[in-house]
Amino acid sequence: MTDLVAKKSMTYATRRLMPGDPFVARTTADARALIAIGKAGRPDGDGEQKAELDDLRAEYVKVVGKRPFHGWDAATLQEKVAEAKEAKAD
C-alpha cells in the first residue's frame, strides 16, 4: 500500500477525491499507474523537488555551458555549480 495525494478530482476505490485529498493506493501497480497518468502524486512534495532540480540544472548550463548528468541530485548539482564558479573566478 502506498500513500498518495490526489492531483485532480477523481474516483478511487469508491471514494470521490478532490485535489489535495490524501489516500492509500491498494497496490503499487495502482500507485504507479495513477502517478503516470497524472491523477495522483506522492505526498512528499515531488513537484517542489523537481522545480528545485530544474532551477539547479538551468544554473549549471549557464555556468558550465553544457547540460548536467540527469542522475545528479540537488546536492551534487550545487557542488558542481560551486566548483565551476570557483574555477571561473581563478
N, CA, C and O atoms as a GROMACS GRO file, in nm:
protein
  360
    1MET      N    1   0.083  -0.119   0.000
    1MET     CA    2   0.000   0.000   0.000
    1MET      C    3   0.088   0.125   0.000
    1MET      O    4   0.188   0.133   0.071
    2THR      N    5   0.048   0.220  -0.081
    2THR     CA    6   0.127   0.340  -0.099
    2THR      C    7   0.043   0.463  -0.069
    2THR      O    8  -0.070   0.476  -0.117
    3ASP      N    9   0.098   0.555   0.010
    3ASP     CA   10   0.030   0.680   0.039
    3ASP      C   11   0.045   0.773  -0.080
    3ASP      O   12   0.155   0.792  -0.132
    4LEU      N   13  -0.067   0.832  -0.124
    4LEU     CA   14  -0.068   0.924  -0.236
    4LEU      C   15  -0.155   1.045  -0.204
    4LEU      O   16  -0.227   1.046  -0.104
    5VAL      N   17  -0.147   1.146  -0.289
    5VAL     CA   18  -0.230   1.265  -0.279
    5VAL      C   19  -0.291   1.289  -0.416
    5VAL      O   20  -0.219   1.287  -0.516
    6ALA      N   21  -0.421   1.311  -0.422
    6ALA     CA   22  -0.489   1.335  -0.550
    6ALA      C   23  -0.445   1.469  -0.608
    6ALA      O   24  -0.439   1.569  -0.537
    7LYS      N   25  -0.415   1.470  -0.738
    7LYS     CA   26  -0.379   1.594  -0.807
    7LYS      C   27  -0.500   1.651  -0.882
    7LYS      O   28  -0.508   1.772  -0.903
    8LYS      N   29  -0.591   1.564  -0.920
    8LYS     CA   30  -0.712   1.603  -0.992
    8LYS      C   31  -0.831   1.537  -0.924
    8LYS      O   32  -0.814   1.440  -0.851
    9SER      N   33  -0.950   1.590  -0.946
    9SER     CA   34  -1.066   1.524  -0.890
    9SER      C   35  -1.084   1.390  -0.961
    9SER      O   36  -1.073   1.380  -1.083
   10MET      N   37  -1.112   1.288  -0.882
   10MET     CA   38  -1.121   1.152  -0.936
   10MET      C   39  -1.194   1.062  -0.839
   10MET      O   40  -1.221   1.099  -0.725
   11THR      N   41  -1.226   0.943  -0.886
   11THR     CA   42  -1.286   0.841  -0.802
   11THR      C   43  -1.187   0.726  -0.792
   11THR      O   44  -1.135   0.679  -0.894
   12TYR      N   45  -1.161   0.681  -0.670
   12TYR     CA   46  -1.073   0.567  -0.650
   12TYR      C   47  -1.126   0.485  -0.533
   12TYR      O   48  -1.150   0.538  -0.424
   13ALA      N   49  -1.144   0.358  -0.556
   13ALA     CA   50  -1.192   0.265  -0.454
   13ALA      C   51  -1.321   0.314  -0.392
   13ALA      O   52  -1.334   0.319  -0.269
   14THR      N   53  -1.415   0.352  -0.474
   14THR     CA   54  -1.548   0.401  -0.438
   14THR      C   55  -1.547   0.531  -0.358
   14THR      O   56  -1.648   0.567  -0.296
   15ARG      N   57  -1.435   0.602  -0.358
   15ARG     CA   58  -1.425   0.731  -0.288
   15ARG      C   59  -1.412   0.841  -0.390
   15ARG      O   60  -1.339   0.826  -0.488
   16ARG      N   61  -1.480   0.950  -0.369
   16ARG     CA   62  -1.467   1.068  -0.454
   16ARG      C   63  -1.357   1.154  -0.393
   16ARG      O   64  -1.368   1.198  -0.278
   17LEU      N   65  -1.250   1.177  -0.468
   17LEU     CA   66  -1.136   1.253  -0.418
   17LEU      C   67  -1.125   1.386  -0.491
   17LEU      O   68  -1.148   1.394  -0.611
   18MET      N   69  -1.090   1.487  -0.417
   18MET     CA   70  -1.067   1.620  -0.472
   18MET      C   71  -0.917   1.647  -0.468
   18MET      O   72  -0.846   1.581  -0.392
   19PRO      N   73  -0.867   1.741  -0.548
   19PRO     CA   74  -0.723   1.770  -0.546
   19PRO      C   75  -0.675   1.802  -0.405
   19PRO      O   76  -0.735   1.883  -0.334
   20GLY      N   77  -0.566   1.738  -0.366
   20GLY     CA   78  -0.509   1.757  -0.233
   20GLY      C   79  -0.553   1.655  -0.130
   20GLY      O   80  -0.497   1.650  -0.021
   21ASP      N   81  -0.654   1.574  -0.162
   21ASP     CA   82  -0.700   1.472  -0.068
   21ASP      C   83  -0.600   1.356  -0.059
   21ASP      O   84  -0.562   1.301  -0.162
   22PRO      N   85  -0.557   1.320   0.061
   22PRO     CA   86  -0.468   1.204   0.074
   22PRO      C   87  -0.548   1.074   0.068
   22PRO      O   88  -0.664   1.069   0.110
   23PHE      N   89  -0.487   0.970   0.014
   23PHE     CA   90  -0.550   0.839   0.011
   23PHE      C   91  -0.441   0.733   0.000
   23PHE      O   92  -0.324   0.764  -0.024
   24VAL      N   93  -0.479   0.608   0.017
   24VAL     CA   94  -0.385   0.497   0.010
   24VAL      C   95  -0.422   0.411  -0.110
   24VAL      O   96  -0.536   0.366  -0.121
   25ALA      N   97  -0.326   0.390  -0.199
   25ALA     CA   98  -0.348   0.303  -0.315
   25ALA      C   99  -0.348   0.158  -0.270
   25ALA      O  100  -0.271   0.120  -0.182
   26ARG      N  101  -0.432   0.079  -0.331
   26ARG     CA  102  -0.442  -0.062  -0.292
   26ARG      C  103  -0.316  -0.140  -0.323
   26ARG      O  104  -0.272  -0.223  -0.242
   27THR      N  105  -0.258  -0.115  -0.438
   27THR     CA  106  -0.137  -0.188  -0.479
   27THR      C  107  -0.034  -0.089  -0.533
   27THR      O  108  -0.066   0.026  -0.563
   28THR      N  109   0.089  -0.135  -0.543
   28THR     CA  110   0.192  -0.049  -0.600
   28THR      C  111   0.168  -0.027  -0.749
   28THR      O  112   0.205   0.077  -0.803
   29ALA      N  113   0.108  -0.124  -0.815
   29ALA     CA  114   0.076  -0.108  -0.957
   29ALA      C  115  -0.027   0.004  -0.976
   29ALA      O  116  -0.015   0.084  -1.068
   30ASP      N  117  -0.128   0.008  -0.889
   30ASP     CA  118  -0.226   0.117  -0.894
   30ASP      C  119  -0.157   0.251  -0.871
   30ASP      O  120  -0.186   0.349  -0.941
   31ALA      N  121  -0.068   0.256  -0.774
   31ALA     CA  122   0.003   0.380  -0.742
   31ALA      C  123   0.085   0.427  -0.861
   31ALA      O  124   0.080   0.545  -0.897
   32ARG      N  125   0.160   0.337  -0.923
   32ARG     CA  126   0.241   0.374  -1.040
   32ARG      C  127   0.154   0.424  -1.154
   32ARG      O  128   0.188   0.522  -1.219
   33ALA      N  129   0.041   0.358  -1.178
   33ALA     CA  130  -0.049   0.398  -1.287
   33ALA      C  131  -0.109   0.535  -1.260
   33ALA      O  132  -0.114   0.618  -1.350
   34LEU      N  133  -0.155   0.560  -1.138
   34LEU     CA  134  -0.215   0.689  -1.105
   34LEU      C  135  -0.113   0.802  -1.114
   34LEU      O  136  -0.148   0.913  -1.156
   35ILE      N  137   0.011   0.777  -1.076
   35ILE     CA  138   0.116   0.878  -1.087
   35ILE      C  139   0.149   0.902  -1.234
   35ILE      O  140   0.168   1.016  -1.276
   36ALA      N  141   0.156   0.794  -1.312
   36ALA     CA  142   0.192   0.805  -1.454
   36ALA      C  143   0.089   0.884  -1.534
   36ALA      O  144   0.127   0.960  -1.624
   37ILE      N  145  -0.038   0.869  -1.502
   37ILE     CA  146  -0.140   0.943  -1.577
   37ILE      C  147  -0.168   1.080  -1.518
   37ILE      O  148  -0.251   1.155  -1.570
   38GLY      N  149  -0.099   1.113  -1.410
   38GLY     CA  150  -0.109   1.248  -1.354
   38GLY      C  151  -0.227   1.271  -1.262
   38GLY      O  152  -0.259   1.386  -1.231
   39LYS      N  153  -0.293   1.167  -1.219
   39LYS     CA  154  -0.407   1.183  -1.129
   39LYS      C  155  -0.364   1.193  -0.983
   39LYS      O  156  -0.438   1.248  -0.901
   40ALA      N  157  -0.246   1.139  -0.950
   40ALA     CA  158  -0.201   1.138  -0.811
   40ALA      C  159  -0.050   1.164  -0.806
   40ALA      O  160   0.020   1.154  -0.907
   41GLY      N  161  -0.004   1.197  -0.687
   41GLY     CA  162   0.139   1.219  -0.664
   41GLY      C  163   0.175   1.174  -0.525
   41GLY      O  164   0.089   1.144  -0.442
   42ARG      N  165   0.301   1.171  -0.499
   42ARG     CA  166   0.348   1.134  -0.366
   42ARG      C  167   0.330   1.253  -0.272
   42ARG      O  168   0.342   1.368  -0.315
   43PRO      N  169   0.302   1.227  -0.145
   43PRO     CA  170   0.277   1.337  -0.052
   43PRO      C  171   0.402   1.412  -0.007
   43PRO      O  172   0.390   1.510   0.066
   44ASP      N  173   0.521   1.368  -0.048
   44ASP     CA  174   0.644   1.432  -0.001
   44ASP      C  175   0.680   1.557  -0.079
   44ASP      O  176   0.789   1.611  -0.060
   45GLY      N  177   0.594   1.605  -0.166
   45GLY     CA  178   0.621   1.729  -0.237
   45GLY      C  179   0.713   1.710  -0.356
   45GLY      O  180   0.807   1.788  -0.375
   46ASP      N  181   0.689   1.607  -0.436
   46ASP     CA  182   0.771   1.579  -0.553
   46ASP      C  183   0.783   1.699  -0.646
   46ASP      O  184   0.889   1.722  -0.704
   47GLY      N  185   0.678   1.775  -0.660
   47GLY     CA  186   0.680   1.889  -0.750
   47GLY      C  187   0.778   1.995  -0.709
   47GLY      O  188   0.844   2.055  -0.794
   48GLU      N  189   0.790   2.021  -0.580
   48GLU     CA  190   0.884   2.121  -0.531
   48GLU      C  191   1.027   2.078  -0.554
   48GLU      O  192   1.112   2.159  -0.593
   49GLN      N  193   1.055   1.951  -0.532
   49GLN     CA  194   1.190   1.900  -0.554
   49GLN      C  195   1.226   1.905  -0.701
   49GLN      O  196   1.340   1.937  -0.737
   50LYS      N  197   1.130   1.874  -0.787
   50LYS     CA  198   1.156   1.878  -0.931
   50LYS      C  199   1.183   2.021  -0.976
   50LYS      O  200   1.272   2.044  -1.058
   51ALA      N  201   1.108   2.116  -0.923
   51ALA     CA  202   1.130   2.256  -0.959
   51ALA      C  203   1.270   2.301  -0.914
   51ALA      O  204   1.338   2.374  -0.987
   52GLU      N  205   1.311   2.259  -0.796
   52GLU     CA  206   1.445   2.294  -0.747
   52GLU      C  207   1.552   2.235  -0.838
   52GLU      O  208   1.650   2.302  -0.872
   53LEU      N  209   1.535   2.108  -0.877
   53LEU     CA  210   1.631   2.043  -0.965
   53LEU      C  211   1.636   2.112  -1.101
   53LEU      O  212   1.743   2.131  -1.158
   54ASP      N  213   1.520   2.150  -1.153
   54ASP     CA  214   1.516   2.220  -1.282
   54ASP      C  215   1.591   2.352  -1.274
   54ASP      O  216   1.664   2.387  -1.367
   55ASP      N  217   1.574   2.425  -1.165
   55ASP     CA  218   1.646   2.552  -1.146
   55ASP      C  219   1.797   2.529  -1.138
   55ASP      O  220   1.875   2.602  -1.199
   56LEU      N  221   1.837   2.427  -1.062
   56LEU     CA  222   1.980   2.397  -1.050
   56LEU      C  223   2.039   2.352  -1.183
   56LEU      O  224   2.152   2.390  -1.216
   57ARG      N  225   1.964   2.273  -1.259
   57ARG     CA  226   2.013   2.230  -1.390
   57ARG      C  227   2.030   2.348  -1.485
   57ARG      O  228   2.128   2.355  -1.559
   58ALA      N  229   1.935   2.442  -1.481
   58ALA     CA  230   1.947   2.561  -1.565
   58ALA      C  231   2.068   2.645  -1.524
   58ALA      O  232   2.139   2.697  -1.610
   59GLU      N  233   2.092   2.657  -1.394
   59GLU     CA  234   2.209   2.732  -1.347
   59GLU      C  235   2.338   2.662  -1.390
   59GLU      O  236   2.434   2.729  -1.428
   60TYR      N  237   2.340   2.529  -1.385
   60TYR     CA  238   2.457   2.452  -1.427
   60TYR      C  239   2.487   2.480  -1.575
   60TYR      O  240   2.602   2.501  -1.613
   61VAL      N  241   2.383   2.479  -1.657
   61VAL     CA  242   2.401   2.506  -1.800
   61VAL      C  243   2.457   2.646  -1.821
   61VAL      O  244   2.545   2.666  -1.905
   62LYS      N  245   2.407   2.742  -1.745
   62LYS     CA  246   2.452   2.880  -1.759
   62LYS      C  247   2.599   2.894  -1.717
   62LYS      O  248   2.676   2.965  -1.783
   63VAL      N  249   2.638   2.828  -1.610
   63VAL     CA  250   2.774   2.842  -1.557
   63VAL      C  251   2.875   2.758  -1.635
   63VAL      O  252   2.982   2.807  -1.672
   64VAL      N  253   2.841   2.632  -1.660
   64VAL     CA  254   2.936   2.539  -1.721
   64VAL      C  255   2.930   2.544  -1.874
   64VAL      O  256   3.032   2.529  -1.941
   65GLY      N  257   2.811   2.564  -1.927
   65GLY     CA  258   2.797   2.568  -2.072
   65GLY      C  259   2.757   2.437  -2.136
   65GLY      O  260   2.755   2.426  -2.258
   66LYS      N  261   2.726   2.337  -2.055
   66LYS     CA  262   2.676   2.210  -2.107
   66LYS      C  263   2.574   2.154  -2.009
   66LYS      O  264   2.566   2.197  -1.894
   67ARG      N  265   2.498   2.057  -2.056
   67ARG     CA  266   2.392   2.000  -1.973
   67ARG      C  267   2.449   1.906  -1.867
   67ARG      O  268   2.546   1.835  -1.893
   68PRO      N  269   2.389   1.905  -1.747
   68PRO     CA  270   2.439   1.817  -1.640
   68PRO      C  271   2.392   1.674  -1.658
   68PRO      O  272   2.298   1.646  -1.732
   69PHE      N  273   2.460   1.582  -1.590
   69PHE     CA  274   2.418   1.443  -1.585
   69PHE      C  275   2.283   1.438  -1.516
   69PHE      O  276   2.266   1.493  -1.408
   70HIS      N  277   2.186   1.371  -1.579
   70HIS     CA  278   2.049   1.374  -1.528
   70HIS      C  279   2.031   1.297  -1.397
   70HIS      O  280   1.931   1.315  -1.329
   71GLY      N  281   2.126   1.213  -1.362
   71GLY     CA  282   2.115   1.134  -1.240
   71GLY      C  283   2.164   1.205  -1.114
   71GLY      O  284   2.151   1.152  -1.004
   72TRP      N  285   2.220   1.327  -1.130
   72TRP     CA  286   2.269   1.400  -1.014
   72TRP      C  287   2.154   1.455  -0.932
   72TRP      O  288   2.054   1.503  -0.986
   73ASP      N  289   2.168   1.447  -0.800
   73ASP     CA  290   2.068   1.505  -0.711
   73ASP      C  291   2.101   1.652  -0.686
   73ASP      O  292   2.200   1.704  -0.739
   74ALA      N  293   2.019   1.719  -0.607
   74ALA     CA  294   2.034   1.862  -0.582
   74ALA      C  295   2.168   1.895  -0.517
   74ALA      O  296   2.233   1.993  -0.554
   75ALA      N  297   2.209   1.815  -0.420
   75ALA     CA  298   2.335   1.842  -0.350
   75ALA      C  299   2.454   1.833  -0.445
   75ALA      O  300   2.544   1.917  -0.440
   76THR      N  301   2.455   1.733  -0.531
   76THR     CA  302   2.564   1.716  -0.627
   76THR      C  303   2.567   1.833  -0.726
   76THR      O  304   2.673   1.886  -0.758
   77LEU      N  305   2.450   1.872  -0.773
   77LEU     CA  306   2.444   1.985  -0.866
   77LEU      C  307   2.495   2.113  -0.802
   77LEU      O  308   2.566   2.191  -0.866
   78GLN      N  309   2.460   2.136  -0.676
   78GLN     CA  310   2.507   2.255  -0.606
   78GLN      C  311   2.660   2.253  -0.594
   78GLN      O  312   2.726   2.356  -0.612
   79GLU      N  313   2.715   2.136  -0.564
   79GLU     CA  314   2.861   2.124  -0.554
   79GLU      C  315   2.927   2.153  -0.688
   79GLU      O  316   3.026   2.227  -0.694
   80LYS      N  317   2.874   2.096  -0.795
   80LYS     CA  318   2.932   2.116  -0.928
   80LYS      C  319   2.925   2.262  -0.971
   80LYS      O  320   3.020   2.314  -1.028
   81VAL      N  321   2.813   2.328  -0.943
   81VAL     CA  322   2.799   2.470  -0.977
   81VAL      C  323   2.899   2.553  -0.898
   81VAL      O  324   2.963   2.642  -0.953
   82ALA      N  325   2.913   2.523  -0.769
   82ALA     CA  326   3.008   2.597  -0.686
   82ALA      C  327   3.151   2.577  -0.736
   82ALA      O  328   3.229   2.673  -0.741
   83GLU      N  329   3.186   2.453  -0.772
   83GLU     CA  330   3.321   2.426  -0.824
   83GLU      C  331   3.344   2.501  -0.955
   83GLU      O  332   3.453   2.556  -0.976
   84ALA      N  333   3.246   2.504  -1.042
   84ALA     CA  334   3.260   2.573  -1.170
   84ALA      C  335   3.274   2.723  -1.150
   84ALA      O  336   3.355   2.787  -1.218
   85LYS      N  337   3.197   2.779  -1.058
   85LYS     CA  338   3.208   2.924  -1.030
   85LYS      C  339   3.345   2.955  -0.971
   85LYS      O  340   3.405   3.057  -1.005
   86GLU      N  341   3.394   2.869  -0.884
   86GLU     CA  342   3.525   2.890  -0.824
   86GLU      C  343   3.635   2.881  -0.928
   86GLU      O  344   3.731   2.958  -0.926
   87ALA      N  345   3.622   2.787  -1.020
   87ALA     CA  346   3.722   2.771  -1.126
   87ALA      C  347   3.722   2.891  -1.220
   87ALA      O  348   3.828   2.932  -1.267
   88LYS      N  349   3.604   2.948  -1.247
   88LYS     CA  350   3.597   3.065  -1.334
   88LYS      C  351   3.653   3.189  -1.266
   88LYS      O  352   3.706   3.278  -1.333
   89ALA      N  353   3.643   3.194  -1.131
   89ALA     CA  354   3.693   3.310  -1.056
   89ALA      C  355   3.846   3.314  -1.056
   89ALA      O  356   3.906   3.422  -1.044
   90ASP      N  357   3.909   3.198  -1.069
   90ASP     CA  358   4.057   3.193  -1.067
   90ASP      C  359   4.119   3.240  -1.194
   90ASP      O  360   4.242   3.241  -1.206
   0.00000   0.00000   0.00000
